[in-house]
Amino acid sequence: MQIGEVYFWTSTIKDWKNLLHQDKYKLLIIHCLKELVDRKMIKVYAFVIMPNHIHIVWEMLDQNGKEMPHASFNKKTAHEIVKDLKFNHPLVLPFFKVNEKEREYRIWQRDPLAIEMDSKKKAEQKIDYIHKNPLHERWNLAASPEEYYWSSAMYYQTGEDKFGFLTHYMERF
């Protein structure tokens, strides 16, 4: 991923575990995104938090030291989730144990998907996909996109940004 470019990005919980079904982890993701926006490292155009993965259409604006913002996002959220699991759910933690030099636990799978959004049409297709994801028969999390709280769909329906970090994609495309 490159600074100044917009991407459709998907990151998945290791082994597709439904770890993100808990609202406290969704809130952690929201807080991390807001922090990166407030620090002017990213712009978020659309997102959805699903039980075992997230989709985001975002732009990388600036590095966090030597680190790209998406790496900072994964690192921070993983660290906070591991900390919570150790304290509140120690029986779940072994599912995320790995035999890796640089870490004891892995929350996010390696190699998240990043697709550059180089046109308005592509961005609109991905944003539509993101907003319809909770309606998929596998999930059945809502009857309409704007009914699912953990997404930007309501923002595009009403213009109200209840999360405080969204930018309308038309400002970019």
C-alpha positions as YAML, in Angstrom:
chain: A
units: angstrom
residues:
- id: 1
  name: MET
  ca: [0.00, 0.00, 0.00]
- id: 2
  name: GLN
  ca: [1.21, 3.49, -0.87]
- id: 3
  name: ILE
  ca: [0.77, 6.89, 0.77]
- id: 4
  name: GLY
  ca: [-1.83, 8.99, -1.08]
- id: 5
  name: GLU
  ca: [-3.71, 6.05, -2.57]
- id: 6
  name: VAL
  ca: [-7.17, 4.68, -1.70]
- id: 7
  name: TYR
  ca: [-7.61, 0.98, -1.04]
- id: 8
  name: PHE
  ca: [-10.34, -1.55, -0.42]
- id: 9
  name: TRP
  ca: [-8.78, -3.49, 2.44]
- id: 10
  name: THR
  ca: [-9.86, -6.70, 4.15]
- id: 11
  name: SER
  ca: [-8.30, -8.08, 7.30]
- id: 12
  name: THR
  ca: [-9.43, -11.39, 8.75]
- id: 13
  name: ILE
  ca: [-9.18, -12.88, 12.21]
- id: 14
  name: LYS
  ca: [-6.79, -15.86, 12.36]
- id: 15
  name: ASP
  ca: [-8.49, -19.09, 11.32]
- id: 16
  name: TRP
  ca: [-11.70, -17.15, 10.64]
- id: 17
  name: LYS
  ca: [-12.63, -17.24, 14.34]
- id: 18
  name: ASN
  ca: [-15.70, -15.11, 15.16]
- id: 19
  name: LEU
  ca: [-13.75, -13.03, 17.66]
- id: 20
  name: LEU
  ca: [-15.28, -9.73, 16.53]
- id: 21
  name: HIS
  ca: [-18.81, -10.73, 17.50]
- id: 22
  name: GLN
  ca: [-18.14, -9.00, 20.82]
- id: 23
  name: ASP
  ca: [-18.96, -5.29, 20.77]
- id: 24
  name: LYS
  ca: [-15.93, -4.44, 22.90]
- id: 25
  name: TYR
  ca: [-13.65, -5.54, 20.06]
- id: 26
  name: LYS
  ca: [-15.72, -3.63, 17.51]
- id: 27
  name: LEU
  ca: [-15.38, -0.54, 19.72]
- id: 28
  name: LEU
  ca: [-11.63, -1.10, 19.90]
- id: 29
  name: ILE
  ca: [-11.49, -1.10, 16.08]
- id: 30
  name: ILE
  ca: [-13.61, 2.08, 15.94]
- id: 31
  name: HIS
  ca: [-11.35, 3.83, 18.48]
- id: 32
  name: CYS
  ca: [-8.21, 2.82, 16.61]
- id: 33
  name: LEU
  ca: [-9.59, 4.08, 13.28]
- id: 34
  name: LYS
  ca: [-10.64, 7.37, 14.91]
- id: 35
  name: GLU
  ca: [-7.20, 7.81, 16.46]
- id: 36
  name: LEU
  ca: [-5.48, 7.30, 13.10]
- id: 37
  name: VAL
  ca: [-7.89, 9.76, 11.44]
- id: 38
  name: ASP
  ca: [-7.38, 12.32, 14.22]
- id: 39
  name: ARG
  ca: [-3.61, 11.97, 13.78]
- id: 40
  name: LYS
  ca: [-4.11, 12.59, 10.02]
- id: 41
  name: MET
  ca: [-2.60, 9.26, 9.02]
- id: 42
  name: ILE
  ca: [-5.69, 7.91, 7.23]
- id: 43
  name: LYS
  ca: [-9.04, 8.90, 5.76]
- id: 44
  name: VAL
  ca: [-11.84, 6.35, 6.10]
- id: 45
  name: TYR
  ca: [-14.43, 6.40, 3.32]
- id: 46
  name: ALA
  ca: [-16.37, 3.26, 4.26]
- id: 47
  name: PHE
  ca: [-16.11, 0.28, 6.59]
- id: 48
  name: VAL
  ca: [-17.90, -2.70, 8.05]
- id: 49
  name: ILE
  ca: [-16.93, -4.82, 11.04]
- id: 50
  name: MET
  ca: [-18.10, -8.40, 10.63]
- id: 51
  name: PRO
  ca: [-17.82, -11.23, 13.20]
- id: 52
  name: ASN
  ca: [-14.49, -12.48, 11.80]
- id: 53
  name: HIS
  ca: [-13.22, -9.83, 9.38]
- id: 54
  name: ILE
  ca: [-13.30, -6.16, 8.50]
- id: 55
  name: HIS
  ca: [-13.56, -4.31, 5.21]
- id: 56
  name: ILE
  ca: [-12.39, -0.72, 4.90]
- id: 57
  name: VAL
  ca: [-12.12, 1.72, 2.01]
- id: 58
  name: TRP
  ca: [-9.42, 4.06, 3.21]
- id: 59
  name: GLU
  ca: [-6.58, 6.28, 2.12]
- id: 60
  name: MET
  ca: [-3.11, 6.15, 3.61]
- id: 61
  name: LEU
  ca: [-2.06, 9.76, 4.33]
- id: 62
  name: ASP
  ca: [1.12, 9.52, 6.39]
- id: 63
  name: GLN
  ca: [3.34, 6.96, 8.05]
- id: 64
  name: ASN
  ca: [3.37, 6.33, 11.80]
- id: 65
  name: GLY
  ca: [7.12, 6.69, 12.22]
- id: 66
  name: LYS
  ca: [8.53, 3.99, 9.94]
- id: 67
  name: GLU
  ca: [5.25, 2.08, 9.89]
- id: 68
  name: MET
  ca: [2.36, 2.32, 7.43]
- id: 69
  name: PRO
  ca: [-1.00, 3.15, 9.07]
- id: 70
  name: HIS
  ca: [-2.58, -0.21, 8.22]
- id: 71
  name: ALA
  ca: [0.29, -1.99, 10.01]
- id: 72
  name: SER
  ca: [-0.15, 0.29, 13.04]
- id: 73
  name: PHE
  ca: [-3.87, -0.49, 13.00]
- id: 74
  name: ASN
  ca: [-3.33, -4.27, 12.98]
- id: 75
  name: LYS
  ca: [-0.57, -4.09, 15.60]
- id: 76
  name: LYS
  ca: [-2.52, -1.87, 18.03]
- id: 77
  name: THR
  ca: [-5.82, -3.76, 17.75]
- id: 78
  name: ALA
  ca: [-4.06, -7.14, 18.07]
- id: 79
  name: HIS
  ca: [-2.15, -5.98, 21.14]
- id: 80
  name: GLU
  ca: [-5.32, -4.70, 22.84]
- id: 81
  name: ILE
  ca: [-7.29, -7.85, 22.00]
- id: 82
  name: VAL
  ca: [-4.52, -10.12, 23.35]
- id: 83
  name: LYS
  ca: [-4.38, -8.04, 26.53]
- id: 84
  name: ASP
  ca: [-8.15, -8.41, 26.97]
- id: 85
  name: LEU
  ca: [-8.12, -12.14, 26.21]
- id: 86
  name: LYS
  ca: [-5.37, -12.75, 28.78]
- id: 87
  name: PHE
  ca: [-7.38, -10.99, 31.47]
- id: 88
  name: ASN
  ca: [-11.00, -11.84, 30.58]
- id: 89
  name: HIS
  ca: [-10.92, -14.93, 28.33]
- id: 90
  name: PRO
  ca: [-7.78, -16.96, 29.09]
- id: 91
  name: LEU
  ca: [-9.34, -20.15, 27.68]
- id: 92
  name: VAL
  ca: [-9.74, -18.49, 24.27]
- id: 93
  name: LEU
  ca: [-6.18, -17.20, 24.06]
- id: 94
  name: PRO
  ca: [-4.54, -20.55, 23.07]
- id: 95
  name: PHE
  ca: [-6.51, -20.49, 19.78]
- id: 96
  name: PHE
  ca: [-4.32, -17.56, 18.76]
- id: 97
  name: LYS
  ca: [-0.95, -18.93, 19.92]
- id: 98
  name: VAL
  ca: [1.66, -19.16, 17.16]
- id: 99
  name: ASN
  ca: [5.20, -20.41, 16.84]
- id: 100
  name: GLU
  ca: [6.71, -17.24, 15.40]
- id: 101
  name: LYS
  ca: [9.89, -15.43, 16.28]
- id: 102
  name: GLU
  ca: [8.38, -11.95, 16.51]
- id: 103
  name: ARG
  ca: [5.16, -12.78, 18.42]
- id: 104
  name: GLU
  ca: [3.52, -15.24, 20.75]
- id: 105
  name: TYR
  ca: [-0.05, -14.67, 19.51]
- id: 106
  name: ARG
  ca: [-1.54, -13.79, 16.14]
- id: 107
  name: ILE
  ca: [-4.97, -12.16, 16.03]
- id: 108
  name: TRP
  ca: [-5.08, -11.07, 12.39]
- id: 109
  name: GLN
  ca: [-4.21, -13.44, 9.55]
- id: 110
  name: ARG
  ca: [-1.12, -12.56, 7.55]
- id: 111
  name: ASP
  ca: [-1.36, -10.70, 4.26]
- id: 112
  name: PRO
  ca: [-4.59, -8.72, 4.37]
- id: 113
  name: LEU
  ca: [-6.19, -8.07, 0.99]
- id: 114
  name: ALA
  ca: [-5.53, -4.60, -0.44]
- id: 115
  name: ILE
  ca: [-7.00, -3.51, -3.78]
- id: 116
  name: GLU
  ca: [-6.27, -0.03, -5.08]
- id: 117
  name: MET
  ca: [-9.37, 2.05, -5.80]
- id: 118
  name: ASP
  ca: [-8.26, 3.99, -8.87]
- id: 119
  name: SER
  ca: [-11.71, 5.02, -10.07]
- id: 120
  name: LYS
  ca: [-15.00, 6.28, -8.69]
- id: 121
  name: LYS
  ca: [-16.80, 3.26, -10.17]
- id: 122
  name: LYS
  ca: [-14.50, 0.78, -8.36]
- id: 123
  name: ALA
  ca: [-14.88, 2.67, -5.09]
- id: 124
  name: GLU
  ca: [-18.68, 2.69, -5.40]
- id: 125
  name: GLN
  ca: [-18.76, -1.05, -6.15]
- id: 126
  name: LYS
  ca: [-16.64, -1.84, -3.08]
- id: 127
  name: ILE
  ca: [-18.59, 0.52, -0.81]
- id: 128
  name: ASP
  ca: [-21.83, -1.11, -1.95]
- id: 129
  name: TYR
  ca: [-20.29, -4.55, -1.29]
- id: 130
  name: ILE
  ca: [-19.14, -3.46, 2.19]
- id: 131
  name: HIS
  ca: [-22.57, -2.13, 3.13]
- id: 132
  name: LYS
  ca: [-24.38, -5.25, 1.90]
- id: 133
  name: ASN
  ca: [-21.97, -7.67, 3.63]
- id: 134
  name: PRO
  ca: [-24.04, -7.92, 6.87]
- id: 135
  name: LEU
  ca: [-27.12, -8.88, 4.79]
- id: 136
  name: HIS
  ca: [-25.42, -11.90, 3.23]
- id: 137
  name: GLU
  ca: [-27.30, -15.14, 4.01]
- id: 138
  name: ARG
  ca: [-24.27, -16.48, 5.89]
- id: 139
  name: TRP
  ca: [-24.49, -13.60, 8.36]
- id: 140
  name: ASN
  ca: [-28.07, -12.27, 8.43]
- id: 141
  name: LEU
  ca: [-26.98, -9.46, 10.75]
- id: 142
  name: ALA
  ca: [-29.54, -6.92, 9.51]
- id: 143
  name: ALA
  ca: [-32.51, -6.53, 7.17]
- id: 144
  name: SER
  ca: [-31.02, -3.48, 5.42]
- id: 145
  name: PRO
  ca: [-27.51, -2.01, 5.26]
- id: 146
  name: GLU
  ca: [-28.34, 1.04, 7.39]
- id: 147
  name: GLU
  ca: [-29.75, -1.17, 10.17]
- id: 148
  name: TYR
  ca: [-26.33, -2.70, 10.84]
- id: 149
  name: TYR
  ca: [-24.69, -0.44, 13.40]
- id: 150
  name: TRP
  ca: [-21.03, -1.42, 12.78]
- id: 151
  name: SER
  ca: [-20.72, 0.04, 9.31]
- id: 152
  name: SER
  ca: [-20.69, 3.32, 7.43]
- id: 153
  name: ALA
  ca: [-24.00, 2.55, 5.65]
- id: 154
  name: MET
  ca: [-26.07, 4.87, 7.87]
- id: 155
  name: TYR
  ca: [-23.62, 7.70, 7.17]
- id: 156
  name: TYR
  ca: [-24.27, 7.36, 3.45]
- id: 157
  name: GLN
  ca: [-28.02, 7.15, 4.07]
- id: 158
  name: THR
  ca: [-28.37, 10.14, 6.44]
- id: 159
  name: GLY
  ca: [-25.10, 12.09, 6.34]
- id: 160
  name: GLU
  ca: [-24.72, 11.62, 10.11]
- id: 161
  name: ASP
  ca: [-21.29, 10.35, 11.15]
- id: 162
  name: LYS
  ca: [-21.97, 8.63, 14.48]
- id: 163
  name: PHE
  ca: [-18.36, 7.43, 14.61]
- id: 164
  name: GLY
  ca: [-16.73, 10.81, 14.06]
- id: 165
  name: PHE
  ca: [-14.10, 9.78, 11.51]
- id: 166
  name: LEU
  ca: [-15.78, 9.23, 8.13]
- id: 167
  name: THR
  ca: [-15.12, 11.17, 4.92]
- id: 168
  name: HIS
  ca: [-17.54, 10.93, 1.99]
- id: 169
  name: TYR
  ca: [-15.90, 9.15, -0.93]
- id: 170
  name: MET
  ca: [-17.11, 11.90, -3.32]
- id: 171
  name: GLU
  ca: [-14.59, 14.24, -1.68]
- id: 172
  name: ARG
  ca: [-11.88, 12.03, -3.19]
- id: 173
  name: PHE
  ca: [-13.37, 10.82, -6.48]
...
